[in-house]
Amino acid sequence: MEFTYNIKSFDNDISDMTFMVNNKPFIINLKSEHLLRYSSVHPTDHWVDIKLQDVVIIKGIHNRLFTKIDNELYRKASQFDYDRWENKTTPTSDNAKVYRKLMKYSQDSLI
């Protein structure tokens, strides 16, 4: 099974963020886990370079899932893409920590 997730909801009063991991809910309390610098993917500006798998910012494209610029193909980034990229480029970031926690949860839930 492919590993994917997205943010389902965030309770600002108690800092609980609910993720859907392979269609199963998993809650992380950002405050108690000291993850207050976790950031969400921007719904229109974050894109994935298909070839390099890097997340880039491209502004001004709002109605496409894919775009081609200078013969390079990009697709809209998901939260999973953004966190995985943060794990690769900045492993001490809160996004990378959440990615690893959700990766572990996904693996443990298969057992």
Buried (B, 14 or more C-beta within 10 A) or exposed (E): EEBBBEBEEBEEEEBBBEBBBBEEEBEBEBEEBEBEEBEBBBEBBBBBBEEEEBBBEBEEBEEEEEEEEEEEEBBBBBBBBBBBBBBEEEEEBBBBBBBEBBBEBBEEEEE
